Amino acid sequence: MAKAVFLDRDGTIMKEGDYLRDPAQVEVFPSALTGLKRLADSGFLLFIVTNQSGVGRGYFTMEDVNKVNARVVADFAKIGVRFEKTYIAPEAPDQPSRGRKPSPQFLFDARDEFGLSLAECYMIGDKLIDLECGWNAGVMKSILVRTGYGVKVEHESADKLRQAVVLDDIQAAARFILDGK
């Protein structure tokens, strides 16, 4: 079965933006580029799983989200990194949602569509809901990165991170995954 890494977008792959809607403002973390290149070259499938509540709140449209995602995907394509699929939950937190993290539904969808063994997959994010999404899906390990909101989460929710691995960035996460530690 294929192995995969599921990634949050804002604050994990790219700089956190305040309801980012303009693709020109996308700033991919250099460590994400190098880390995901290593994972992709090692045969891991890569997926983006993102909550985009700005749509549900009326701050921007799905078209805006798709343009930002296209920019992210294009930045990684320049170095030969491909994302298999991007899963987007556009609902606001108070709206019913099939896939809004911490729901594991999008990981289950990827498992079924791409023949994944979630027990051999990883979830990487900068918020507790990202980690919970991975735990709820039964991934091998949920990894908190200290980019985006990660440092704040590490300090404010240390008691909830016992099952998590906490690392500086995606490059460190890739080393952890590939070294099997």
Phi, psi and omega per residue, in radians:
M1 nan 2.611 3.138
A2 -1.250 2.618 3.059
K3 -1.890 2.608 -3.075
A4 -2.512 2.826 2.996
V5 -2.155 2.203 3.078
F6 -1.739 2.358 -3.025
L7 -2.271 2.340 2.909
D8 -1.201 2.750 -3.111
R9 -1.651 -1.249 -3.018
D10 -1.255 2.185 3.138
G11 1.527 -0.176 -3.123
T12 -2.008 -1.039 3.100
I13 -1.483 -0.640 -3.059
M14 -2.377 2.865 3.139
K15 -1.017 2.409 3.099
E16 -1.100 2.297 3.069
G17 -2.091 2.608 3.135
D18 -1.356 1.607 -3.075
Y19 0.924 0.976 -3.084
L20 -1.024 2.213 3.117
R21 -2.255 -0.160 -3.070
D22 -1.843 2.031 -3.127
P23 -1.038 -0.444 3.127
A24 -1.172 -0.302 -3.130
Q25 -1.648 0.048 3.118
V26 -1.189 2.215 3.053
E27 -2.217 1.686 3.115
V28 -1.255 2.377 3.090
F29 -1.184 2.253 3.084
P30 -0.955 -0.636 3.133
S31 -1.163 -0.474 3.073
A32 -1.230 -0.701 3.115
L33 -1.048 -0.884 -3.089
T34 -1.221 -0.696 -3.131
G35 -1.155 -0.791 -3.123
L36 -1.240 -0.505 3.047
K37 -1.092 -0.785 3.115
R38 -1.076 -0.763 -3.136
L39 -1.142 -0.794 -3.142
A40 -1.087 -0.768 3.131
D41 -1.124 -0.382 3.120
S42 -1.601 0.095 3.033
G43 1.671 0.084 3.090
F44 -1.354 2.379 2.978
L45 -1.412 2.508 -3.089
L46 -2.059 2.382 -3.136
F47 -2.336 2.486 2.997
I48 -1.771 2.325 3.086
V49 -2.226 1.953 -2.991
T50 -2.357 2.355 2.951
N51 -1.527 2.253 3.118
Q52 -2.224 1.215 -3.056
S53 -1.152 -0.247 3.079
G54 -1.022 -0.491 3.079
V55 -1.190 -0.906 -3.136
G56 -1.105 -0.469 3.125
R57 -1.499 -0.133 3.127
G58 1.452 0.273 -3.129
Y59 -1.407 -0.517 3.104
F60 -2.766 3.077 -3.035
T61 -1.858 2.934 3.035
M62 -1.089 -0.561 3.078
E63 -1.056 -0.736 3.083
D64 -1.065 -0.795 3.127
V65 -1.046 -0.775 -3.135
N66 -1.109 -0.626 3.104
K67 -1.176 -0.737 3.098
V68 -1.114 -0.790 3.122
N69 -1.069 -0.694 3.122
A70 -1.074 -0.674 3.103
R71 -1.130 -0.781 3.119
V72 -1.056 -0.856 -3.132
V73 -1.051 -0.726 3.132
A74 -1.133 -0.693 3.119
D75 -1.063 -0.709 3.132
F76 -1.320 -0.594 3.131
A77 -1.065 -0.530 3.131
K78 -1.049 -0.452 3.130
I79 -1.906 0.246 3.067
G80 1.451 0.358 3.122
V81 -1.801 2.276 -3.095
R82 -2.085 2.374 2.991
F83 -1.685 2.268 -3.127
E84 -1.151 -0.701 -3.093
K85 -2.889 2.654 3.031
T86 -2.010 2.169 3.101
Y87 -1.796 2.239 -3.046
I88 -2.185 2.244 3.000
A89 -1.869 1.833 -3.059
P90 -1.517 -0.039 -3.039
E91 -1.322 2.613 2.986
A92 -1.247 2.776 -3.084
P93 -0.991 -0.505 -3.104
D94 -1.584 0.067 -3.136
Q95 -1.766 2.573 3.061
P96 -1.040 2.446 -3.103
S97 -2.607 2.377 3.096
R98 -1.312 -0.634 -2.969
G99 -2.163 0.033 -3.094
R100 -1.044 2.187 3.102
K101 -1.045 2.396 0.402
P102 -1.566 0.194 3.078
S103 -1.013 2.394 3.103
P104 -1.531 0.100 -2.973
Q105 -0.963 -0.757 -3.119
F106 -1.144 -0.562 3.081
L107 -1.220 -0.657 3.046
F108 -1.115 -0.711 3.111
D109 -1.059 -0.789 3.135
A110 -1.127 -0.716 3.094
R111 -0.961 -0.849 -3.082
D112 -1.224 -0.681 -3.084
E113 -1.354 -0.581 -3.011
F114 -1.985 0.106 3.093
G115 1.131 0.809 -3.089
L116 -1.615 2.635 2.905
S117 -1.773 1.816 -3.076
L118 -1.059 -0.460 3.113
A119 -1.180 -0.196 3.084
E120 -1.957 0.247 -3.099
C121 -1.945 2.950 -3.107
Y122 -2.279 2.656 3.024
M123 -2.111 2.281 3.133
I124 -2.168 2.268 3.108
G125 -2.808 3.072 -3.119
D126 -1.958 0.128 -3.141
K127 -2.297 2.751 3.125
L128 -1.047 -0.652 -3.136
I129 -1.105 -0.500 3.077
D130 -1.162 -0.809 3.129
L131 -1.105 -0.755 -3.139
E132 -1.087 -0.634 3.074
C133 -1.012 -0.836 3.115
G134 -1.110 -0.791 3.126
W135 -1.081 -0.745 -3.139
N136 -1.108 -0.471 3.126
A137 -1.557 -0.208 -3.135
G138 1.422 0.544 3.113
V139 -1.206 2.845 3.135
M140 -1.047 -0.780 -3.113
K141 -2.742 2.421 2.974
S142 -1.759 2.302 -3.058
I143 -2.063 2.176 3.043
L144 -1.625 2.210 3.044
V145 -1.760 2.577 -3.081
R146 -1.464 0.224 3.026
T147 -1.492 2.998 3.123
G148 0.967 -2.188 3.140
Y149 -1.549 0.044 -2.999
G150 -0.998 -0.747 -3.138
V151 -1.121 -0.749 3.119
K152 -1.074 -0.791 3.126
V153 -1.087 -0.737 -3.132
E154 -1.027 -0.711 -3.114
H155 -1.371 -0.683 -3.050
E156 -1.483 -0.391 -3.052
S157 -2.223 0.543 -3.082
A158 -0.939 -0.635 -3.128
D159 -1.156 -0.380 -3.123
K160 -1.644 -0.009 -3.032
L161 -1.790 0.244 -3.088
R162 -1.027 -0.622 -3.132
Q163 -1.473 -0.197 -3.045
A164 -1.602 2.826 2.919
V165 -1.853 2.351 -3.134
V166 -2.001 2.118 -3.083
L167 -2.349 2.882 -3.056
D168 -1.159 -0.731 -3.019
D169 -2.851 -3.085 -3.111
I170 -1.150 -0.568 3.102
Q171 -1.074 -0.768 3.089
A172 -1.155 -0.648 3.103
A173 -1.117 -0.710 3.114
A174 -1.092 -0.738 3.088
R175 -1.045 -0.797 3.130
F176 -1.023 -0.839 -3.105
I177 -1.124 -0.829 -3.056
L178 -1.281 -0.508 3.086
D179 -1.415 -0.164 3.128
G180 1.203 0.513 -3.116
K181 -2.022 nan nan
